[in-house]
């Protein structure tokens, strides 16, 4: 039997390192972490960059690329995402007192794959199968923050309210903040008087494969500032981490 191919093993280790890192890494950090010569690490990372598995930012640091994201999500059927999320969506609705939605990217929009009604007696409509705008929802912002291909495919940003982000520059700035914080929100950007909070769902290798969030009236989800209540953000992030563990992610 032939032996292992060292260059492939090193490339795989590099991808795992980038997937589990809390932020982007420079070539010196990568080389040191993997105990490689800087030149060797640079050659591997540039090859991964050429095939789209790694991306380099303006500061020269590296992160996982969109091509790898789409390769990783191809194994995850939408029904699996939904089935793994059901056990955590109901408790999130109960804890938050708000409606819960789980979404993934489909043709430049957010596809709602699961929806739990707000736990009260109000009249509500099931949103499963609904398509929502990426740029004007918390679910969409989370998905855009970790999918540069989806962001690059956005063209004209439709305005739904006076608070909707319609500038790509402003949206890009917000997506940086989403990656840094690990969650997203929108306040009256899609519907006046309504807000939403969402966090990423990660699959094997730490790749973002979906998002889970709550939505409801601004006065319930936010303070007077307005800013989302930290307690609700915590509930959403806890649910996202739990689903990610069920999907095999070691990065939460």
Steps between C-alpha positions, in 0.01 A plus 500: 500500500642845416583732788337830579576813298670746732398814312133402518527426871656842554233673292227323698664604827514857375129500413414357842711769665321778312159341574563488874673837534290778659635743240712531186861378516822631351751274328741517795225386739403217265857382456568512875179319591568216255876492559575573135762712331352832396575430132329161516194645670485783248511259204214293638284798593544658156391176333193484722432863415516434125233230523277718718533302823676792673458877471744777590382835638650843437721461807661185360326258737317186400158342560298216349376577149154490349578202276571287804185627668284385211686170478439448871132580485435271206490199732246662729148448373254772600287234666795396715557859609133521592489163677810577709358841592149402609604386847651841573257730319203426726695568824632825350144613426399411855795679662481813287122518461554578130467332161800296386621457142783294356633593159759430235605670176305422185550695177596825666233489770436340839295181478308440824530124562339493845268732690367482855211728588524751781364316807183703551147493362554758225414425138819408309592372154741213440811628322662170397602534136486879510785693337634802690752766391856436610591863570194596706472208744714377788499150349620640170774712653640196680500299179657784301770554762640152437429468127694745284353347184147584612609851591674546165185392318293775662429784261239762574399492866124551523373751755217370718501774766699815567737289713582241234869489406515578129872578475734208436771683694276538806390140474859377469592698810215342693597151386847552647333583832284187469808279460669667795196473728379158385138615457290746300193714547271723301263759641212616278706432186251262340176591677442815706469419870648152471849375585696176476811341650692208346815292541689258272449125491825320422554156356801273490824696492336813637350607167181706522213302347200698623371745756244500780325806632205653677275780380237718660400849603784748553376589848527136609835416338682828560580760762413867459835568329395293298729200543407131523471375857814306594285229659328429167829508310629240745198275445548512121874433518448210742253337259736553204787339691285202597391437140859541383614232746230267366632562148852404602659841535784533748485878468215673679 
